[in-house]
Amino acid sequence: MIQDGQVRRLKKLLSRGMSLGVAALKSGRGEKTARKYRRESKMPGEGKGKHWWRTRPDPFEEVWEAVGKHLEEHPGLQAKTLFEWLQREYPGKYQDGQLRTFQRGVRRWRALHGSGKEVYFSQVHEPGRLCASDFTEMGSLEVTIGGERFEHMVYHFVLTCSNWEWVMVCFSESFESLTEGLQGALRALGGVPARHRTDRLSAAVNNLTERREFTARYRGLLSHYGLEGERIQAGQAHENGDVESSHGHFREGVNQALMLRGSREFGSRQEYGEFLEEVLRRRNAGREARLREEQGRLRVLPSRGYESCRQMSVRVNVGSVLKVDRNTYSVPSRLIGEKVEVRVGVEELEVWYGGELQERFPRLRGRGHVRINYRHVIEWLVRKPGAFERYRYREEMFPTSRFRQAYDALREQEPERAVREYLAILKLAAGEGEELVDRALGQLLSGEEQWESEEVERLVMSRESVPSLTEVKVADVDLSCFDELLSDKEVWHGDTPGSEDEVAVAVEGLAFAGIPGGV
């Protein structure tokens, strides 16, 4: 059947003065057909009318009424589910190869008889008016730092008009992360938009109230920067679609960059942060023109930032521990019974008393976790050794695997005195240094003889040279054997069987010793 393109080529060749026969041949049609379309003003396709009738019988014609009833009662039913139902209702009549035909039929039924679908309304984005932010998990990228999987998320900020974006690594959707992330983005942007939109983050929205009001702290953050807050409706993530859509694009961009890099391993947190900055720089490179337009509409940043640390007053209980956000931390026992001020940061906690900093430690992620420093309680454990075996946080009393091995070894040697001996070792670590004691334990555990805490103390106090885990000693190379080997002339002349092999061995040995093989 002749196509429109062939007729156009035919007429083009004829217009150049080419004969009908040659033009027909070059356009791939016969001379009779060429003569016909030389007279026609219409193209072949213009005479065709669309048809809506089927060219073959519908194998599902008799079941559409029953299928339609199911779809009316349960619009969420999938076509594959209904097809499997048909196979059960009509055994042997419908084969797996007919699934695609049935799916097309269900799609057509829904378009003709189904209920209306949700409509999404495109919005006009004015420069400098709206920014949006949210958190997104990054664990699926399987990034490792120092050989260990780095479970983290990022705070993600987007300008809705230019799509300029900024991220900050964090570990929870806390108010502190929201504050640090938003302030970091505004500083990088160099100005403040008119409005800020979030989803219903518990850090920003009090979801327990009927009106779902902003929290007092979040209102304070907005007020400091002169931002008007927006929040989306519950369960309507598409209302924050600019940043929600950017989540997937950003993660995929990072994933692609990791594949190009050839490794998901990073030497440090800083190295990974620099990698993310480079990914962001490349993603924002094509948005500079629109970003400049937005920056011209932004308001000036305040002269100072907003205090992101949350401050709370907590009483230290009799166990020398305090609880913050359902996690447990130990503090020096001298603070038992006192109310201390805890400053909760994005990744650190600070404990203050009497205007002086008492402790600073990493903030635990999640809930129900424990961080006990044996130095805070060891004095009293030594006085009350009977409390050790059933101490609720006993596992925190083994700072390294060697300490645990030492405790197990002491229990095998002398079960009745094992606890006292181990606590004496732990007290020694608190006073003289954990690393020194750990090395001394490594030396004693490698031997066959039994030992006690006094032997550990003797090694530590004498400061004997205990080899570290990475220390490697290489014996000096004795070159006299090579002198003897080279003095044998037969080796060089190859007069004896195997002499070539011996020469090769000799040269390799000289090279290993740092002597050029040509000597």
C-alpha positions in Angstrom: 0.0 0.0 0.0 1.4 3.4 -1.0 2.3 5.7 1.8 2.1 9.5 2.0 5.9 9.9 2.0 6.2 7.9 -1.2 3.7 10.2 -2.9 5.5 13.3 -1.7 8.8 12.0 -3.0 7.1 11.1 -6.3 5.8 14.6 -6.8 9.1 16.2 -5.8 11.0 14.1 -8.4 8.4 15.0 -11.1 8.7 18.7 -10.2 12.4 18.5 -11.0 11.5 17.4 -14.6 12.2 13.7 -14.1 10.2 11.3 -16.3 7.2 9.5 -14.8 8.9 6.0 -15.2 12.1 7.1 -13.4 10.3 9.0 -10.7 8.0 6.0 -10.1 11.0 3.7 -9.9 12.9 5.9 -7.4 9.8 6.4 -5.2 9.3 2.6 -5.0 6.0 2.4 -6.9 4.7 1.2 -10.2 4.2 3.6 -13.2 0.4 3.1 -13.2 0.2 4.1 -9.5 2.5 7.0 -10.1 0.3 8.3 -12.9 -2.8 8.0 -10.6 -1.2 10.1 -7.8 0.2 12.6 -10.3 -3.3 13.7 -11.0 -4.6 13.4 -7.4 -4.3 16.5 -5.1 -4.9 14.4 -1.9 -2.5 12.2 -0.1 -3.4 8.5 0.4 -4.0 9.0 4.1 -6.4 11.8 3.6 -9.1 9.6 2.2 -9.1 7.2 5.1 -11.7 7.4 7.7 -11.2 6.3 11.3 -13.2 3.3 12.4 -14.2 2.2 15.9 -15.4 -1.3 15.1 -13.5 -4.4 16.1 -11.6 -6.3 13.5 -11.9 -9.5 15.5 -14.4 -10.9 18.0 -14.0 -9.8 21.7 -13.2 -12.9 23.7 -14.5 -11.2 26.9 -17.8 -9.9 25.5 -20.0 -12.1 27.5 -18.3 -11.3 30.9 -18.1 -7.5 30.7 -21.4 -7.0 32.6 -20.1 -9.1 35.5 -16.7 -7.4 35.4 -18.4 -4.0 35.3 -20.4 -4.8 38.5 -17.2 -5.6 40.3 -15.5 -2.4 39.2 -18.5 -0.3 40.2 -18.6 -1.8 43.7 -14.8 -1.9 44.2 -13.1 0.7 41.9 -9.7 -0.2 43.3 -9.7 -3.8 41.9 -6.8 -4.4 39.5 -7.4 -6.0 36.1 -5.0 -8.9 36.9 -7.1 -9.7 40.0 -10.3 -9.8 37.9 -8.6 -11.8 35.2 -7.6 -14.5 37.8 -11.2 -14.5 39.0 -12.4 -15.1 35.5 -10.0 -18.0 35.1 -11.5 -19.6 38.2 -15.1 -18.9 37.1 -14.5 -20.2 33.6 -11.9 -23.0 33.9 -9.8 -23.5 30.7 -11.5 -20.7 28.8 -9.1 -17.8 29.3 -5.3 -18.3 29.0 -2.5 -16.3 30.6 -1.6 -14.8 27.1 -5.0 -12.9 27.1 -4.2 -10.8 30.1 -3.0 -7.8 28.1 -6.2 -7.8 26.0 -8.3 -7.9 29.2 -6.3 -5.1 30.8 -6.9 -2.9 27.8 -10.6 -3.7 28.0 -10.7 -2.7 31.7 -8.9 0.5 31.0 -11.4 1.3 28.2 -14.3 0.5 30.6 -13.0 2.8 33.2 -12.6 5.6 30.7 -16.1 5.2 29.5 -18.1 4.2 32.6 -15.8 4.6 35.6 -15.9 7.3 38.2 -14.0 10.6 37.8 -10.3 10.7 38.7 -8.6 13.2 41.0 -7.6 16.4 39.2 -4.3 18.1 39.9 -4.1 21.8 39.2 -0.9 23.3 37.9 0.2 26.3 39.9 1.8 29.6 38.9 5.1 30.1 40.7 6.1 33.6 41.4 9.9 34.3 41.9 10.9 34.7 45.5 7.5 33.8 46.9 7.6 30.2 48.1 10.1 27.8 49.4 9.3 24.2 50.5 11.2 21.7 52.6 11.0 18.1 53.8 13.1 15.2 54.9 13.9 12.1 52.8 15.7 8.8 53.6 19.0 8.0 52.0 19.6 4.5 53.3 18.7 2.9 50.0 21.9 4.3 48.5 23.9 2.0 50.8 26.7 4.5 51.4 29.4 3.4 53.8 31.9 5.4 55.8 35.0 3.7 57.1 33.5 0.3 56.1 30.3 0.8 58.1 26.9 1.5 56.6 25.9 5.1 57.0 22.2 5.2 57.8 21.1 8.8 57.4 18.5 11.1 55.8 18.8 14.6 54.4 16.8 17.8 55.0 15.8 19.0 51.5 15.0 22.6 50.6 13.6 23.7 47.3 12.7 27.1 45.8 9.5 26.3 43.9 10.0 28.8 41.0 13.6 28.1 40.0 13.8 24.6 41.6 17.1 25.6 43.2 17.8 23.1 46.0 19.9 22.6 49.1 20.4 19.6 51.4 21.8 18.9 54.9 22.7 15.4 56.2 20.8 14.6 59.4 19.4 11.6 61.3 15.9 12.4 62.4 13.0 14.7 61.5 13.6 16.8 64.7 13.0 20.5 65.2 16.7 21.0 65.6 17.3 19.4 62.1 14.5 21.5 60.6 16.0 24.7 62.1 19.6 24.0 61.1 18.5 22.9 57.7 16.3 25.9 57.0 18.8 28.4 58.2 21.6 26.7 56.3 19.5 26.9 53.1 18.7 30.6 53.6 22.3 31.5 54.2 23.4 29.6 51.1 20.6 31.4 49.2 21.5 34.8 50.6 18.0 35.9 51.3 14.5 35.1 52.6 11.4 34.2 50.5 8.0 35.3 51.5 6.5 31.9 52.5 7.7 28.4 53.7 5.7 25.2 53.2 6.2 21.9 55.0 4.1 18.7 55.2 2.7 17.9 58.7 6.0 17.4 60.4 5.6 16.9 64.1 8.6 19.2 64.5 6.5 22.0 62.9 2.8 21.1 63.4 1.0 20.1 66.5 -1.0 17.2 65.1 -2.7 16.5 68.4 -4.8 19.6 68.3 -8.1 19.9 66.4 -6.8 22.9 64.3 -3.4 21.3 63.7 -1.6 24.5 64.7 2.1 25.3 64.3 4.2 24.6 67.3 5.4 27.5 69.4 9.0 26.9 68.5 8.3 26.7 64.8 6.3 29.9 65.0 9.3 31.5 66.6 11.6 30.3 63.8 9.2 31.7 61.2 8.8 35.0 63.0 12.6 35.4 63.3 13.0 35.3 59.5 9.7 37.0 58.7 8.3 33.9 56.9 4.7 33.0 56.5 4.1 29.3 57.2 2.1 26.9 55.0 1.2 23.3 55.8 -0.4 20.8 53.6 -3.5 18.7 54.3 -3.1 15.4 56.1 -2.3 12.6 53.7 -2.0 14.9 50.7 1.7 14.7 49.9 1.2 16.0 46.4 0.4 19.5 47.9 4.1 19.7 48.7 4.8 18.3 45.3 7.8 20.5 44.4 10.0 19.1 47.1 8.4 15.6 47.1 9.2 15.3 43.4 12.7 16.6 43.9 13.3 13.9 46.5 13.3 11.2 43.9 15.3 13.2 41.4 18.0 14.1 44.0 18.3 10.5 45.2 18.6 9.2 41.7 21.2 12.0 40.9 23.3 10.9 43.9 22.9 7.2 42.9 24.1 7.9 39.4 27.1 10.0 40.7 28.0 7.1 43.0 27.9 4.6 40.1 30.2 6.9 38.1 32.5 7.3 41.1 32.8 3.5 41.2 32.5 3.2 44.9 30.0 3.9 47.7 32.7 3.9 50.4 33.9 7.2 51.8 36.8 7.8 54.2 35.1 10.3 56.4 31.8 12.1 56.9 33.5 15.3 55.5 34.4 13.5 52.3 30.8 12.4 51.8 29.5 15.9 52.5 31.8 17.3 49.8 30.5 14.7 47.4 26.9 15.8 48.0 27.9 19.4 47.6 29.4 18.6 44.2 26.2 16.8 43.2 24.1 19.8 44.2 26.4 22.2 42.4 25.9 20.3 39.1 22.2 20.0 39.6 21.8 23.8 40.3 24.1 24.8 37.5 21.2 25.0 34.9 19.0 27.0 37.3 21.3 30.0 37.7 19.3 32.4 35.4 16.0 31.8 37.2 17.7 31.8 40.5 19.1 35.3 39.9 15.5 36.4 39.1 14.4 34.9 42.4 17.3 36.4 44.4 16.3 39.9 43.3 12.9 39.4 45.0 14.2 38.0 48.3 14.3 39.9 51.6 17.5 40.5 53.5 18.6 37.9 56.0 18.5 38.9 59.8 21.8 39.9 61.3 21.9 36.9 63.5 20.6 33.3 63.3 17.9 31.6 65.3 19.0 29.5 68.3 18.4 25.9 67.1 19.3 24.1 70.4 16.4 23.0 72.5 16.9 23.6 76.2 15.3 21.5 78.8 15.6 21.0 82.5 16.1 17.4 83.6 16.7 15.9 87.1 19.5 13.3 87.4 18.2 10.1 89.0 19.8 7.9 91.6 21.4 5.7 88.9 23.4 8.8 87.7 21.5 8.9 84.5 19.0 11.3 82.8 16.5 10.7 80.0 16.1 12.9 77.0 13.7 12.1 74.2 13.2 8.6 75.6 16.9 7.9 75.4 19.2 7.3 78.5 22.5 9.0 79.1 24.9 8.8 82.1 26.4 11.9 83.9 28.9 12.2 86.7 27.5 10.8 90.0 28.1 14.2 91.8 25.1 15.5 89.9 22.6 12.9 91.3 19.5 14.6 92.5 20.3 17.9 90.8 18.4 19.5 88.0 20.7 20.1 85.0 20.2 22.1 81.8 20.3 19.9 78.7 20.9 21.6 75.4 19.7 19.4 72.6 21.5 20.0 69.3 21.2 18.3 65.9 23.9 15.7 66.7 25.1 16.5 70.2 23.8 17.0 73.7 25.4 19.3 76.3 24.8 19.1 80.0 25.2 22.3 81.9 25.1 23.0 85.7 25.7 26.2 87.5 26.6 27.9 84.2 29.4 25.4 83.5 29.5 22.7 80.8 29.6 19.3 82.5 29.4 16.8 79.6 29.1 16.8 75.9 28.2 13.6 74.0 26.7 12.4 70.6 22.9 12.5 70.5 21.4 9.0 70.2 19.2 8.3 67.2 15.7 6.9 67.6 14.2 6.0 71.0 14.9 3.5 73.7 18.7 3.6 73.3 21.4 3.9 76.0 24.8 5.5 76.3 26.5 4.9 79.7 30.0 6.0 80.4 31.6 3.6 82.8 33.8 6.4 84.2 30.7 8.0 85.7 29.8 5.0 87.8 32.9 2.9 88.3 33.8 4.2 91.7 30.5 3.0 93.1 30.5 -0.3 91.2 33.9 -1.1 92.8 32.2 -0.5 96.2 29.1 -2.5 95.3 30.5 -5.3 93.1 27.4 -7.4 93.8 25.3 -5.0 91.7 27.4 -5.7 88.5 26.0 -9.1 87.4 22.4 -7.9 87.2 23.1 -4.2 86.4 20.5 -3.0 83.9 23.2 -1.4 81.7 25.9 -4.0 82.3 26.7 -4.4 78.5 27.7 -0.7 78.5 30.5 -1.6 80.9 32.6 -3.3 78.2 34.2 -0.4 76.3 36.0 -2.7 73.8 35.8 -6.3 72.8 39.0 -7.0 74.7 37.4 -5.9 77.9 34.6 -8.4 77.3 37.1 -11.1 76.5 39.0 -10.3 79.7 35.8 -10.6 81.8 34.9 -14.0 80.2 38.5 -15.2 80.8 38.4 -14.2 84.4 35.1 -16.0 84.9 36.6 -19.2 83.6 39.8 -18.8 85.7 38.2 -17.7 89.0 34.4 -17.3 89.0 34.1 -16.1 92.5 36.6 -13.2 92.1 35.9 -12.4 88.4 33.6 -9.4 89.0 36.0 -7.7 91.5 39.0 -8.4 89.3 37.2 -7.0 86.2 36.0 -3.9 88.0 39.5 -3.2 89.2 40.6 -3.4 85.5 37.8 -1.0 84.5 38.8 1.4 87.3 42.4 1.3 86.0 41.1 2.2 82.5 39.2 5.2 83.9 42.3 6.5 85.7 45.2 5.5 83.4 43.6 5.4 80.0 41.5 3.0 78.1 43.9 2.4 75.3 46.8 1.4 77.5 44.7 -1.1 79.4 43.3 -2.4 76.2 46.8 -3.1 74.8 47.8 -4.7 78.1 44.8 -7.0 78.0 45.6 -7.9 74.4 49.1 -9.0 75.4 47.8 -11.1 78.4 45.0 -12.7 76.5 47.4 -13.9 73.8 49.3 -16.0 76.3 48.5 -19.3 77.9 49.1 -18.3 81.6 46.5 -17.2 84.0 46.6 -13.6 85.1 44.8 -11.1 87.4 44.1 -7.4 87.6 47.5 -6.8 89.3 49.3 -8.1 86.3 47.3 -5.7 84.1 48.2 -2.8 86.4 51.9 -3.8 86.4 52.0 -3.7 82.6 50.2 -0.3 82.5 52.1 1.4 85.3 55.5 0.2 84.0 54.6 1.6 80.6 56.2 -1.5 79.0 56.2 -1.5 75.2 53.0 -3.2 74.2 52.8 -3.5 70.4 49.8 -1.9 68.9 47.4 -3.7 66.6 48.9 -2.1 63.5 52.6 -2.4 64.5 54.5 -4.7 62.2 58.1 -5.8 62.7 60.1 -7.0 59.6 63.4 -8.7 60.2 66.6 -7.4 58.5 67.5 -9.2 55.3 70.6 -11.4 55.5 72.5 -10.8 52.3 75.3 -13.3 53.0 73.2 -16.1 51.4 73.2 -14.1 48.1 77.0 -13.7 48.3 77.4 -17.5 48.6 75.0 -18.0 45.8 76.7 -15.6 43.4 80.1 -17.0 44.2 79.2 -20.2 42.4 80.2 -19.7 38.8 78.2 -22.6 37.6 75.0 -20.7 38.4 75.9 -18.0 36.0 77.1 -20.2 33.2 74.2 -22.5 33.4 76.4 -25.6 33.4 74.3 -27.6 35.8 70.7 -28.7 35.5 68.2 -26.2 36.9 70.8 -23.4 36.9 68.4 -21.0 35.1 65.8 -21.4 37.8 68.4 -20.7 40.5 69.5 -17.5 38.7 65.8 -16.4 38.5 65.4 -17.0 42.2 68.6 -15.1 43.0 67.5 -12.1 41.0 64.1 -12.0 42.6 65.7 -12.2 46.0 68.1 -9.3 45.1 65.1 -7.2 44.0 63.2 -7.9 47.2 66.3 -6.8 49.2 66.4 -3.6 47.3 69.4 -4.5 45.1 69.1 -3.9 41.3 68.8 -7.2 39.4 71.7 -6.3 37.1 74.4 -6.3 39.9 
